[in-house]
């Protein structure tokens, strides 16, 4: 609302929209943004008075400064980054370079402006089909009756078999018309841009956690345990919240999409759209996976920065305690240096609580111990070359038998076993009886790591199961908390 009511709203919105939204840019170096703004101001000399008035209402500056476009651009960027405006946010990247990104509120403003813009092409069929598809999917995955679910799956199978028979009989596969293809591309592009804007709000939520931690730190009675406990509790609430669960599912897919399913789908669709002459020329979808990965990675990086800041806060408090101890020790030494000469000369009485002994005291605390190095013996025998020495075969076997646990394979086993059980509940021990452990204890640990990111795997700490697997020909038994698949 502040941006829409400002003196130069149309200029500010136009510049930020072209720079970030039209160019599909998430972040931009601050120097580059200032240079682009200077060029923009040069192109809109006849309206720069509006920007001068906006700066004049917030900060005083000599009139001659406004004649320098580069200086004016620098001042405008600083104004837009201020807490008063907050159109954009400036911070240092991991490389230490000042970068700028849009705020979450401006992202929502751009989405609103895009949706409110009148268009000659209004697609209703694809939206209705999308609504119908979601309704069917929601009904399918909320029905708890196994018989009803089996009936729905058989109906879907019947439709698929019928379509296969029709294609075989006619030798032709029915496809969308150019209008239908363009309509669906418009919908996908619009939803994708909205999704990128939603990531800003997730970033703001993580950033609010950090600000709350700083507030906890500023309180006099806040201890390291209090701050750490608050951080862990808040982080847990974020992870189990609907927003945290949906982001975890998204990030698990986008970060493990080694086959580039998104890119392959989009390239195939755009190639087909080009042959159908749909008139689609927007290149945004071509780099959609990159944009999604960058937006998600920024949130993961924000979480990493949060952890780093917590470590710094705790380290600073520990350093403060060490400094206090050192200061007290120095004060005691200073008092003793001024008091002992008076004791030796007899000018002062020995105060109560002091004990003087002859000779050096025998101190046994670690700081007073001298380092003792082990005895070394010199061996002057002839050194053998490496190729003359025998190599342990087991060491070589461990070197060349490294393994990687693919979570997608484990998820596939769980899905297949769930289908065999007709969607019924089962335990990890029952699943492993069907699909034995192949990679040792690390594979069992991977199951419990996956349980943190889904509500379909529950760990019952009050009950246990015994899991057995083979390792080097021997049977190993492990007692673990019961994991229930629901």
C-alpha positions as CSV (number, residue, x, y, z in Angstrom):
1,X,0.0,0.0,0.0
2,X,2.9,2.4,0.7
3,X,4.3,1.7,-2.8
4,X,0.9,2.2,-4.5
5,X,0.4,5.5,-2.6
6,X,3.9,6.9,-3.2
7,X,4.5,10.0,-5.4
8,X,6.3,7.9,-8.1
9,X,4.5,4.6,-7.8
10,X,4.3,4.0,-11.6
11,X,8.0,4.7,-12.0
12,X,9.1,2.5,-9.1
13,X,6.8,-0.4,-10.0
14,X,7.8,-0.2,-13.6
15,X,11.5,-0.3,-12.9
16,X,11.4,-3.1,-10.3
17,X,9.0,-5.2,-12.4
18,X,11.2,-5.0,-15.5
19,X,14.4,-5.6,-13.6
20,X,13.2,-8.5,-11.5
21,X,10.0,-10.0,-12.8
22,X,10.4,-9.7,-16.6
23,X,14.0,-10.8,-16.5
24,X,13.2,-13.7,-14.1
25,X,15.9,-12.5,-11.7
26,X,15.8,-13.6,-8.1
27,X,18.7,-11.5,-6.8
28,X,20.9,-8.8,-8.4
29,X,24.2,-7.2,-7.2
30,X,23.5,-3.8,-5.6
31,X,26.0,-2.0,-7.9
32,X,24.3,-3.4,-11.0
33,X,20.9,-2.4,-9.7
34,X,22.1,1.2,-9.1
35,X,23.6,1.4,-12.6
36,X,20.3,0.2,-14.2
37,X,18.4,2.7,-12.1
38,X,20.7,5.5,-13.3
39,X,19.9,4.5,-16.9
40,X,16.2,4.3,-16.1
41,X,16.3,7.8,-14.6
42,X,18.1,9.2,-17.7
43,X,15.3,7.8,-19.9
44,X,12.6,9.4,-17.6
45,X,14.1,12.8,-17.1
46,X,10.7,14.5,-17.6
47,X,9.3,12.7,-14.5
48,X,12.3,12.6,-12.2
49,X,10.7,15.4,-10.2
50,X,8.4,12.9,-8.7
51,X,11.3,10.8,-7.5
52,X,12.9,13.9,-6.1
53,X,9.8,14.7,-4.1
54,X,9.7,11.1,-2.7
55,X,13.3,11.4,-1.5
56,X,12.8,14.9,-0.2
57,X,10.0,13.7,2.1
58,X,12.2,11.1,3.7
59,X,15.7,12.4,3.7
60,X,17.3,15.9,3.3
61,X,20.0,16.4,0.7
62,X,21.6,19.3,-1.0
63,X,20.0,20.2,-4.3
64,X,23.2,19.7,-6.3
65,X,23.3,16.1,-5.3
66,X,20.1,15.4,-7.4
67,X,21.9,16.5,-10.6
68,X,24.2,13.4,-10.4
69,X,22.1,10.4,-11.6
70,X,24.4,7.8,-10.2
71,X,24.2,9.4,-6.7
72,X,20.5,9.8,-7.0
73,X,20.2,6.1,-8.0
74,X,22.3,5.1,-4.9
75,X,20.1,7.2,-2.7
76,X,16.9,5.8,-4.1
77,X,18.1,2.2,-3.7
78,X,19.0,3.0,0.0
79,X,15.5,4.5,0.4
80,X,13.7,1.5,-1.0
81,X,15.8,-0.8,1.3
82,X,14.9,1.3,4.4
83,X,12.5,0.0,7.0
84,X,10.2,2.9,6.1
85,X,9.7,1.6,2.5
86,X,11.0,-2.0,2.5
87,X,10.3,-2.5,-1.3
88,X,13.5,-4.4,-1.6
89,X,16.0,-6.1,0.7
90,X,19.7,-5.7,0.6
91,X,22.2,-8.2,2.2
92,X,25.6,-9.8,1.7
93,X,25.8,-13.0,-0.3
94,X,27.9,-16.0,0.7
95,X,30.7,-14.4,-1.4
96,X,30.4,-11.1,0.6
97,X,28.9,-9.2,-2.3
98,X,26.0,-6.8,-1.5
99,X,22.9,-8.1,-3.4
100,X,19.3,-7.0,-3.6
101,X,16.0,-9.0,-3.9
102,X,12.4,-8.1,-3.9
103,X,10.4,-8.1,-0.6
104,X,7.6,-10.6,-0.2
105,X,5.0,-7.9,-0.2
106,X,6.2,-6.5,-3.5
107,X,6.2,-10.0,-5.0
108,X,2.6,-10.4,-4.0
109,X,1.8,-6.9,-5.4
110,X,3.2,-7.9,-8.8
111,X,1.2,-11.2,-8.7
112,X,-1.9,-9.2,-8.0
113,X,-1.2,-6.7,-10.8
114,X,-0.6,-9.6,-13.3
115,X,-3.8,-11.3,-12.3
116,X,-5.8,-8.0,-12.5
117,X,-4.5,-7.2,-16.0
118,X,-7.2,-7.7,-18.6
119,X,-6.3,-10.2,-21.3
120,X,-7.8,-11.2,-24.6
121,X,-7.2,-14.9,-23.9
122,X,-9.1,-16.2,-20.9
123,X,-8.8,-19.9,-20.5
124,X,-11.6,-21.6,-18.7
125,X,-11.4,-25.2,-19.9
126,X,-8.0,-25.9,-18.4
127,X,-8.9,-24.3,-15.1
128,X,-12.1,-26.3,-14.9
129,X,-10.2,-29.5,-15.8
130,X,-7.6,-28.7,-13.2
131,X,-10.3,-28.2,-10.5
132,X,-12.0,-31.4,-11.6
133,X,-8.6,-33.3,-11.5
134,X,-7.9,-32.0,-8.0
135,X,-11.4,-32.9,-6.8
136,X,-10.9,-36.5,-8.1
137,X,-7.5,-36.8,-6.6
138,X,-8.7,-35.4,-3.2
139,X,-11.6,-37.9,-3.1
140,X,-9.4,-40.8,-4.1
141,X,-6.8,-40.1,-1.4
142,X,-9.4,-39.4,1.4
143,X,-11.4,-42.5,0.9
144,X,-10.5,-45.0,3.7
145,X,-12.8,-47.8,2.5
146,X,-10.5,-50.4,0.7
147,X,-13.3,-51.7,-1.4
148,X,-14.2,-48.2,-2.7
149,X,-10.6,-47.5,-3.4
150,X,-10.2,-50.8,-5.3
151,X,-13.3,-50.0,-7.3
152,X,-11.9,-46.5,-8.3
153,X,-8.6,-48.0,-9.3
154,X,-10.4,-50.7,-11.4
155,X,-12.5,-47.9,-13.1
156,X,-9.3,-46.0,-13.9
157,X,-7.7,-49.2,-15.3
158,X,-10.8,-49.8,-17.4
159,X,-10.6,-46.3,-18.9
160,X,-6.9,-46.7,-19.6
161,X,-7.4,-50.1,-21.3
162,X,-10.2,-48.6,-23.4
163,X,-8.0,-45.8,-24.6
164,X,-5.2,-48.3,-25.4
165,X,-7.6,-50.4,-27.5
166,X,-8.9,-47.3,-29.3
167,X,-5.3,-46.1,-30.2
168,X,-4.4,-49.6,-31.5
169,X,-7.6,-49.8,-33.6
170,X,-7.3,-46.3,-35.1
171,X,-3.5,-45.9,-35.1
172,X,-3.9,-42.3,-33.9
173,X,-3.5,-40.8,-30.4
174,X,-5.8,-37.9,-29.6
175,X,-3.9,-34.7,-28.6
176,X,-4.8,-31.2,-27.5
177,X,-5.6,-28.5,-30.0
178,X,-3.2,-25.4,-30.2
179,X,-5.8,-23.4,-28.2
180,X,-5.9,-26.0,-25.5
181,X,-2.1,-26.3,-25.3
182,X,-1.7,-22.5,-25.1
183,X,-4.4,-22.3,-22.4
184,X,-2.6,-24.9,-20.2
185,X,0.8,-23.3,-20.8
186,X,-0.7,-20.0,-19.6
187,X,-2.0,-21.6,-16.5
188,X,1.3,-23.4,-15.7
189,X,3.3,-20.2,-16.2
190,X,1.0,-18.2,-14.0
191,X,1.0,-20.7,-11.2
192,X,4.8,-21.1,-11.4
193,X,5.3,-17.4,-11.1
194,X,3.0,-17.3,-8.1
195,X,5.0,-20.2,-6.5
196,X,8.2,-18.3,-6.9
197,X,6.6,-15.3,-5.2
198,X,5.4,-17.5,-2.3
199,X,8.9,-18.5,-1.5
200,X,9.6,-14.9,-0.3
201,X,7.0,-15.3,2.4
202,X,8.7,-18.5,3.6
203,X,12.0,-16.6,3.7
204,X,10.4,-13.9,5.8
205,X,9.1,-16.5,8.3
206,X,12.6,-17.9,8.8
207,X,13.9,-14.4,9.1
208,X,11.3,-13.6,11.8
209,X,12.7,-16.6,13.8
210,X,16.1,-15.0,13.8
211,X,14.8,-11.7,14.9
212,X,12.9,-13.4,17.8
213,X,16.1,-15.1,18.8
214,X,17.9,-11.8,18.9
215,X,15.2,-10.5,21.1
216,X,15.6,-13.4,23.4
217,X,19.3,-12.8,23.5
218,X,18.8,-9.1,24.5
219,X,17.0,-10.0,27.6
220,X,19.2,-10.0,30.7
221,X,18.0,-13.3,32.1
222,X,18.3,-15.2,28.8
223,X,20.8,-18.0,29.0
224,X,22.4,-20.1,26.3
225,X,20.1,-23.0,27.2
226,X,17.0,-20.7,27.0
227,X,18.1,-19.4,23.5
228,X,19.0,-22.9,22.2
229,X,15.8,-24.4,23.6
230,X,13.7,-21.6,22.0
231,X,15.5,-22.1,18.7
232,X,15.0,-25.9,18.6
233,X,11.4,-25.6,19.6
234,X,10.7,-23.0,16.9
235,X,12.5,-24.9,14.3
236,X,10.6,-28.0,15.1
237,X,7.3,-26.1,14.9
238,X,8.3,-24.7,11.5
239,X,9.2,-28.2,10.2
240,X,5.9,-29.9,11.4
241,X,3.7,-26.9,10.3
242,X,1.8,-27.3,7.0
243,X,4.1,-24.8,5.4
244,X,7.2,-26.6,6.6
245,X,5.9,-30.1,5.5
246,X,5.0,-28.9,2.0
247,X,8.4,-27.2,1.5
248,X,10.2,-30.3,2.7
249,X,8.3,-32.4,0.1
250,X,9.1,-29.8,-2.6
251,X,12.8,-29.6,-1.7
252,X,13.2,-33.4,-1.5
253,X,11.8,-33.7,-5.0
254,X,13.6,-30.7,-6.6
255,X,17.0,-31.5,-5.0
256,X,16.8,-35.3,-5.9
257,X,15.5,-34.9,-9.4
258,X,18.7,-36.2,-10.9
259,X,16.9,-37.4,-14.1
260,X,15.7,-33.8,-14.7
261,X,12.1,-34.8,-15.0
262,X,10.9,-31.2,-15.0
263,X,13.2,-30.1,-17.7
264,X,12.4,-33.1,-19.9
265,X,8.7,-32.6,-19.6
266,X,8.9,-28.8,-20.4
267,X,11.2,-29.3,-23.3
268,X,9.0,-32.0,-24.8
269,X,5.9,-29.9,-24.3
270,X,7.4,-26.8,-25.8
271,X,8.8,-28.7,-28.8
272,X,5.3,-30.1,-29.4
273,X,3.7,-26.6,-29.0
274,X,6.1,-25.2,-31.5
275,X,5.1,-27.7,-34.1
276,X,1.4,-27.0,-33.4
277,X,2.0,-23.2,-34.0
278,X,0.4,-22.2,-30.7
279,X,2.0,-18.8,-30.7
280,X,3.8,-19.4,-27.4
281,X,7.1,-17.4,-27.1
282,X,7.6,-17.0,-23.3
283,X,10.9,-18.5,-22.3
284,X,10.1,-18.5,-18.6
285,X,9.2,-22.2,-18.4
286,X,12.4,-23.2,-20.2
287,X,14.4,-22.3,-17.0
288,X,11.6,-23.2,-14.5
289,X,13.6,-25.8,-12.7
290,X,16.6,-23.5,-12.3
291,X,14.3,-20.7,-10.9
292,X,12.6,-23.2,-8.5
293,X,15.9,-24.6,-7.3
294,X,17.3,-21.1,-6.7
295,X,14.2,-20.0,-4.8
296,X,14.3,-23.2,-2.6
297,X,18.0,-23.0,-2.1
298,X,17.7,-19.5,-0.8
299,X,15.4,-20.8,1.9
300,X,17.7,-23.7,2.8
301,X,20.6,-21.2,2.9
302,X,18.5,-18.9,5.1
303,X,18.1,-21.9,7.5
304,X,21.9,-22.5,7.4
305,X,22.5,-18.8,8.2
306,X,20.1,-19.2,11.1
307,X,22.1,-22.1,12.5
308,X,25.3,-20.1,12.0
309,X,24.0,-17.1,13.8
310,X,22.8,-19.3,16.7
311,X,26.3,-20.7,17.0
312,X,27.8,-17.2,17.0
313,X,25.4,-16.1,19.7
314,X,26.2,-19.0,21.9
315,X,30.0,-18.5,21.2
316,X,29.7,-14.8,22.1
317,X,28.1,-15.6,25.4
318,X,30.7,-18.3,26.2
319,X,33.5,-15.8,25.2
320,X,31.9,-13.2,27.6
321,X,31.9,-15.7,30.4
322,X,35.6,-16.5,29.8
323,X,36.4,-12.8,29.6
324,X,34.7,-12.3,33.0
325,X,36.8,-15.1,34.6
326,X,40.0,-13.7,33.1
327,X,39.1,-10.2,34.4
328,X,38.4,-11.5,37.9
329,X,41.7,-13.4,37.9
330,X,43.6,-10.3,36.8
331,X,42.0,-8.3,39.6
332,X,43.0,-10.9,42.1
333,X,46.6,-10.9,40.9
334,X,46.7,-7.1,41.0
335,X,45.5,-7.0,44.6
336,X,48.0,-9.6,45.6
337,X,50.9,-7.8,43.9
338,X,50.1,-4.7,45.9
339,X,49.4,-6.5,49.2
340,X,52.3,-9.1,49.4
341,X,55.2,-6.6,49.7
342,X,53.4,-5.1,52.7
343,X,53.1,-8.6,54.2
344,X,56.8,-9.3,53.7
345,X,57.9,-6.0,55.3
346,X,55.6,-6.6,58.3
347,X,53.6,-3.4,57.5
348,X,50.4,-5.4,57.4
349,X,48.9,-8.3,59.3
350,X,48.1,-11.5,57.5
351,X,44.4,-11.4,56.9
352,X,42.1,-14.2,57.9
353,X,41.7,-17.0,55.4
354,X,45.3,-16.6,53.9
355,X,47.8,-19.4,54.3
356,X,51.5,-19.0,53.6
357,X,53.8,-21.9,53.0
358,X,57.5,-22.3,52.3
359,X,58.7,-23.2,48.8
360,X,56.7,-23.6,45.6
361,X,53.3,-25.3,45.9
362,X,52.7,-28.5,44.2
363,X,50.0,-27.8,41.7
364,X,48.1,-30.7,40.1
365,X,45.5,-28.9,37.9
366,X,45.9,-29.4,34.1
367,X,47.1,-25.9,33.4
368,X,50.1,-26.4,35.6
369,X,51.3,-29.6,34.1
370,X,54.3,-29.6,31.8
371,X,53.8,-31.5,28.5
372,X,55.6,-34.9,28.5
373,X,56.5,-36.4,25.2
374,X,56.8,-40.1,24.8
375,X,60.2,-41.7,24.5
376,X,61.4,-42.1,20.9
377,X,63.7,-44.8,19.6
378,X,65.6,-44.4,16.4
379,X,65.4,-47.2,13.9
380,X,68.4,-47.3,11.4
381,X,67.3,-50.4,9.5
382,X,66.9,-50.1,5.7
383,X,63.5,-48.8,4.7
384,X,61.5,-51.1,2.3
385,X,59.8,-49.8,-0.7
386,X,56.0,-49.7,-0.8
387,X,55.7,-52.4,-3.5
388,X,57.7,-54.8,-1.3
389,X,55.1,-54.6,1.5
390,X,52.0,-56.7,1.6
391,X,48.7,-54.9,1.4
392,X,45.8,-56.0,3.6
393,X,43.1,-57.3,1.2
394,X,40.3,-56.3,3.6
395,X,41.5,-52.7,3.5
396,X,41.4,-52.7,-0.3
397,X,37.9,-54.2,-0.2
398,X,36.6,-51.5,2.1
399,X,38.2,-48.9,-0.2
400,X,36.5,-50.1,-3.4
401,X,33.2,-51.1,-1.9
402,X,31.8,-47.7,-0.9
403,X,28.0,-47.6,-1.2
404,X,25.2,-45.0,-1.5
405,X,21.7,-45.5,0.0
406,X,19.1,-44.4,-2.5
407,X,16.0,-43.2,-0.6
408,X,13.9,-43.5,-3.7
409,X,14.5,-47.3,-3.8
410,X,13.4,-47.6,-0.1
411,X,10.3,-45.5,-0.8
412,X,9.5,-47.8,-3.8
413,X,9.8,-50.9,-1.5
414,X,7.4,-49.3,1.0
415,X,4.9,-48.4,-1.8
416,X,5.0,-51.9,-3.3
417,X,4.5,-53.5,0.2
418,X,1.6,-51.1,0.9
419,X,0.0,-52.2,-2.3
420,X,0.3,-55.8,-1.3
421,X,-1.3,-55.0,2.0
422,X,-4.1,-53.1,0.2
423,X,-3.2,-49.9,2.0
424,X,-3.1,-51.5,5.5
425,X,-0.7,-50.6,8.3
426,X,2.6,-52.5,8.7
427,X,5.9,-52.2,10.6
428,X,9.4,-51.7,9.4
429,X,10.3,-55.2,10.7
430,X,7.6,-56.7,8.4
431,X,8.8,-54.7,5.5
432,X,12.4,-55.8,6.0
433,X,11.3,-59.4,6.1
434,X,10.0,-58.8,2.6
435,X,12.9,-56.6,1.4
436,X,16.0,-57.7,3.4
437,X,18.6,-55.1,4.5
438,X,21.3,-54.9,1.8
439,X,23.6,-52.2,3.1
440,X,23.8,-52.8,6.8
441,X,22.9,-50.6,9.7
442,X,23.2,-47.4,7.6
443,X,20.1,-48.5,5.6
444,X,18.1,-48.9,8.9
445,X,19.2,-45.5,10.0
446,X,18.1,-44.1,6.6
447,X,14.5,-45.3,7.3
448,X,14.4,-43.3,10.5
449,X,15.8,-40.3,8.8
450,X,13.0,-40.5,6.2
451,X,10.4,-40.7,8.9
452,X,11.2,-37.1,9.9
453,X,9.8,-35.7,6.6
454,X,6.5,-37.6,6.3
455,X,3.5,-38.3,8.4
456,X,3.0,-41.7,6.8
457,X,5.8,-43.2,8.9
458,X,5.4,-43.0,12.7
459,X,8.0,-44.0,15.3
460,X,6.5,-45.5,18.4
461,X,9.1,-45.0,21.2
462,X,7.2,-47.1,23.7
463,X,7.5,-50.3,21.6
464,X,10.4,-52.0,20.0
465,X,11.1,-54.5,17.2
466,X,14.1,-56.7,16.5
467,X,15.5,-56.4,13.0
468,X,18.0,-59.0,11.7
469,X,20.4,-58.7,8.7
470,X,23.5,-60.4,7.3
471,X,26.9,-58.8,7.6
472,X,29.9,-60.7,6.2
473,X,28.1,-64.0,6.6
474,X,27.0,-63.4,10.2
475,X,23.5,-62.5,11.4
476,X,23.3,-59.2,13.2
477,X,20.3,-58.4,15.5
478,X,19.3,-54.8,16.2
479,X,16.6,-53.6,18.6
480,X,15.0,-50.4,17.4
481,X,11.9,-48.4,18.2
482,X,8.9,-49.6,16.3
483,X,8.3,-47.8,13.0
484,X,4.7,-47.9,11.8
485,X,3.7,-47.2,8.1
486,X,0.2,-45.8,8.0
